[in-house]
């Protein structure tokens, strides 16, 4: 029996917990705007044993009588990730306990866990919230036809998911999702890519979705983009603005591709924004280590 630790941060009435879904093998070749040797050197300097792997986080938000989930991981598709459900269960949170799922965007490592093997909703009681531009993008037949083979599969999954949750689908209108949680439009990675901000007293937390995929590299060099960006130039501009704002306002950052620490802060140095992982309070629950699906 081994203990699993879940980093958590209390912001006002909300307890925000980082839950790992595992990791996905990737490659630094996916990056543009940086030499591969330089990217490898940054990763090695950060002490990363697997420089090309991308970690996957989801976030549980509890407070004001509600239990919310931000993104749903991969669902174990293609033998990648799939640890979220077991980690929720370790907290004694089960799918029907989730009141709402807030989506940053509709890439497979964020929505794969929303459907079961039969294509039915996993979170049957939950409202599904996302930006209207995100739904428009994935429902666009012309964009689907122009996608490569992998992209077409992504379109198919997004459409299947939106259809499965159609009766509980809600679009952001610019106001609070629930009192105290505000969506923040962060376009570029996808058209409707969205973060979520919580402010209370003198604290601010921004769950920024996929602003970075390789945190150490892209926080130091915001112009570096990844192949998954729908609009690389807009993604880079959004990234610069968010990094600057986060450093200036001393926000606590949560991101889907930070490491398992789940939370970070930013400094401002020259043209970069060095990232430091923040050790928040730890909730520890004893569960068998073999319960979650192993990482790829």
N, C-alpha and C positions, 0 to 999 in steps of 0.2 A: 504494500500500500504506500503510495507516494502522494504528498500534498501538492495540489495545484494552487498557484497564487494568482489572484486577479487584481491588478492595479486599479484603484478607485480614487475618485476625486469628488469631494462634496462642494458643490457650487450653489449656495443658497439652499433652496428646498430640494435640490436634485442631487442624487448620488449617481455619478457617471462611472461606469465600469468598463474597462477594456477587456474584450474577450477575443482571444486568438482563434482564427479559423485554420491556422497552419501557414504554409508557405507554398509558393509556386516557383518552379524552376524557370528562369528567364535567361537573358543574356545581355551583357552590356552593349552588344552590337545593336540593340534596339534604340540606343540613345543617339541623338544627333546634336551637333554643336560642341562636341568634346572628343578629343582623341581617346581611343580605347585604353591605351597605356596609362594616360592621365587618370581616366575613370577608375581603372584597376588600382592605381596608386592611392587614390582617395579612399577607396573601399578598404584597402589593406591597412592604411593609416588609422582607419576607424576601428580596426580589430575584427573585421567581419570575416568569419571562416569561409563563408560561401558568398563571394562578392556579387555573383549574378542572381542570387535568389531574391525574390520579393516577398516580404511578409504580408499577411492579410489579417487585418483587425476588423472587428465589428464593435459596436458600443451599445451597452444596455443603460437606459436612463430610467431611474425610479424616483418618483416624487409626485406630490400633489394628487395622490391616489391613482396614478397612472404608471404603467410599465411599458416602455417604448424601446424599440430596437432600431438602431441606425445601421442599415445594410444587413444582408443575410448570408454573406460568404458564398462559397462555391457550391455548397451542398455535396461536395465530394466528386463533382463531375470530372471526368478524365483522370480520376485518381489524384486529384489535387485538393488540398485543404480538407474541408468537411468536418472540422473539429467543433464548430460553433454549438451544435445541438447538445453535444456531451458536456461542453463547458457551461451552457445554460442550465443543464440538469444538475450540475455540481452545485449551482446556486439555488437549486430547487425551483427553477423557472422552467415551465414547460410551454409548448407552442400555444396552447389555448389561453395562457396567462398574458400573452402579448396583446396590448390594446391597439398599438399602431406600429407599423414599420415605416421609418423615414428613409427614403432612398436618396443617396447622393447622385447616383446615375445608374444606368442599366447595363453596364458591362457584366459578363458572366461571373466574375469573382465577387460581385456585389449582389446579384439577384439569383444566382444558381441555387441557393438554399431556400428559395421561396416556394419551390414546387417539389413534390415527392416523385418517386419513380414512375408513378402513373400520370403525372402532370396535374395533380390536384394541389390546391393551396395547403401549405404546411401550417401557416398561421391563420387558421380559419376564422378566428374572432377579430382579426386585426384589420384596421383601416390601412390602406397603402397610400402614402403621400409622396408625390414627386412633382418636379417642375413641368408645366405644360409643354415647354419646348422639348423636353426629353421625350415625352410620349410622341410628339409630332415627328421627331427625328426617326424614331424606330418604326413608326407607322408609314413612313414615306416609301412608296413602292419604287420610285426612281432611284433613291439611295440604296435600297436593298439590291436592285438589279445591278448597280455599279460596284457593289462590294465584291471582294475576293471570296474564295470558298469559305475561309474561316469567318469572314465578316458576315456572310449569308447565314451561317449557323448562329451567330450572335443576334442577328435580326430576328431569326426564327424563335430563339429563346425569349427575347424581349417581348415579342408579340404574344407568344403563348402565355407569358407571365401576366401581362397587362389584361389579357382576355380572362384568365383564371380569376383575377382579382377585380374584375370590372364592376361588380356590385358594391365593392368597398373602396373604389379608387377615388382619391381626392387630389386636387391640384393646388399647389401653392398660389396664393393670391398676393403675397407681399407682406401680409400680416402674420402675427404669431400663429404657430401651429397649435400650440396649447399655451396657456399663459406662462410666459417666461422662456419660451424656446422660439427663436426667430430664424427662418430660413435665410440664407445669404447666397445669392446667385453668383456663381464662380465659373463663367463660361470659358470654353476653349477645349478642355479635355473632351467634353461632349457639349452640345448646345445647351442642355439644361442642367449641367453639373452644378450641384448645390452643396453648400456647407450649412452647419447649424450652430447658432451662437446662443450661449446662456450667460447672462450678466447678473451678478448679485453682489451687493455691497461694493467692495473694491476689487472684486475678482471678475475676470472674464475668461470664458472658455470658448474656443472655436473648434468644432469638429470639421476639418477642412477637406474631407474626402480624399481625392487623388491629386491634390496640388503638387505633391511629389510622389514618385515611385521609388527613387533611390534618394533617401533623405539627405545623406551627407553630401552627395554630389550636387543635387539640384538646389539645396539651400545655399551652398557656396557659390554655385554658378546658375542663377535662375534662368538663363537663356537656354539651358540644356533641355531639350524636349525628348519625348519618347514616342515610338511608333504608334502607340495607342491613341495619341492626341488627334482628335478630329480636325482641329484647327490649331496647329502648333504655334503660330504667331500669337493668336489670342490667348492660348494657354500660357505662353511665356509672359505675356503682359499681365494676365491675371495673377500669375505666380509672383511676379515682382511686387505687385501692389499688395498682395496678401502678406507676403514676407515682411515688407516694410511696415505695414499696419500692425502686424503681430508683434514685431520687435518694438515699435514705437509705443504701443499700448500695453506692452508686457503681458500679452495674452498667454494663457496656457493653451497649448495646441494638442488636439487629438487628430490622428490621421490614419487612414486605412492601411497605409504602407509604412508607418513607423514600425519600430521593432516591438517585441512583446511588452516592453515597458508601457507603451500605449499613449504616453503623454510627454510633451517636450516644451521647451522654451527656446526663444531665439534671441541672439545678440545681433548687433549691426557693426560689421567690420568692413571698411572699404566698400566694395560693391557686393559683398556677400553677406549672408545672415547665418553664421554658424549655429548649428542646432545642438541642444543639450537635452538629453533625456531626463525627465523629471521623475524622481521616485516618489510617487503618491502613496497614500495609505494603502495597505495590502489586506484584502479579505482572503483568508485561506480556508479552503474546504478540502477535506480528505476524500478522494475518490480514487479508484484504481487507475493507474497511469495508462493501462491498456485500453481503457474505455474510449478515449478519443481515437479517431483514425490517425495513424502515424502520418507524418509529413512526407512528402515525396522526396 
